[in-house]
């Protein structure tokens, strides 16, 4: 009997161990790197993009100084792949179901939890989740990589990181766990952690000083006073990289130059790339072309400019797309730049050899009503540029030079071009900050510059009309005009309504309707989650309070 019980105990123990050790559901990559073997289960930090096979222990950072020139990369060194860690949480799930989860990151500063996030399921490709035992992403980088790491870091900073990482030295700790989302959220045990001494340097008082307006700006200098302390506080935050990758701030008040500040290597003659700010110049040129009679009306339809039966997915609905619907981003094309899986997303357009053909080949969306639903549609603005180019004498390049830039005294500018060598109205029109200010002031003046009507006043009025309400879940409060955005700030109990041009990175031309102001902000925070929110904070907390009386 004793022998029987002993054997039974062995069988039961073996059975329990079998259930306890579920094993891998998928084969991970082999761990061959000596540095990985020596640091299994760690979050390590690096200053540069060094391949794992060349990485040495001396490359791993123990300290980081938060200066704009310094990069901070994170590498997870794991004992297994994410999918296998998830499998141990719920062995019954398939690989595809496990891929609905991802990593959970927890950030601590000086021993206090500041931020926790379950990384979005799309932040890593399935092949990375399934097989990779090393994950390498930028947290802080001046190279502008399009990476989930930079977005994660931005969200951490926006949700407590900025407040916790004050001037001085701190201990930053990161913990990483797996999570699954099917059937319910479940978080696993710790699989990696790491710490680094994080120093936020004090600001050199010289970096916060106001920059005197030098002669030769082409603007009359304003004698109005403003709160210099507020602007110096803003300058200090830019110098300290709290407002990141800002390159210039220009304020025009009552048609005169009040503030002119440059940062991060930028200067008065620097040409900035404000991305989609350039779209609004297409609107201006459309207004001029309508006035000159080269475009009969913005109610003209695509069938008047193209033989749409020569393109894919022909439909009468497509033939009736108006220029106005493209100006207000309310056409019926199956396109939405805010949805990565949208057929008409601009990222699908750029690799093609004919952007207009790409656009006109798109299907229409039967769920959309013309002029009723706003969807950001870059490719539609490319079509507007092509229509202008074929309609105005000499093409859009020559026409815009004669009708807009020359009258404004703008000679130092640079178009980008489509594959067909047409000025790219999708964006990227590079100019000086002071020249963007001229464009903004032109609209502030009702289309008049130096006593001459450059843009019809009626076009300015229609452009500055709330044609469509913006979807709150995408861009928050606001409205849309003719390739102009619209919103209202409230500062010191004053309403400050503005129509503005907006571009990736945090680039803006603000034209205020109820204040005598035009404000230009240029920035290079491309593809970051903080680009536009930080500009809003600059406007609400510093610029507008400083210049409003």
ABEGO torsion letter per residue (X at the ends): XAAAAAAAAAAAAAAAAAAABAEBABBBBBBABAAAAAABGBBBBBABBBBAAABBAAABBABBBBBAABBBBBBBBBABBAAAAAAAABAABBAAAAAABBBBBBBBBGGBBABBBBBBAAABBAAAAAABABBBBBABBAAGBBBAAAAAAAAAAAAGAAAABBBEBBBBBBBBBBBBAOABBBBBBBABBBBBBBBBBBBBAAAABBBBBBBGAGBBBBABBBBAAAAAAAAAAAAAGABBGBABBBBBBGGBBABBBBBGGBBAABBBBAEAAAAAAAAAAAAAAAAAGABABAABBAAAABBAAABBGBBAAAAABBAAAAAAGABABBBBAABAABAABAAAAAABABAAAAAAABBBBAABBBGABBBBBAAAAAAAAAAAAAABBGEAAAAAAAAAAAAAGBABBBBBBBAAGBBBAAEGBBBBAAAAAAAAAAAAAGGBBGGBBABBAAAAAAABBBABBBBAAAAEBEBBBBGBBBBBBBBGGBBBBBBBBBBBGGBBBBBBAABBBBBBBBBABBGBAAAAAAAAAAAAAAAAAAABX
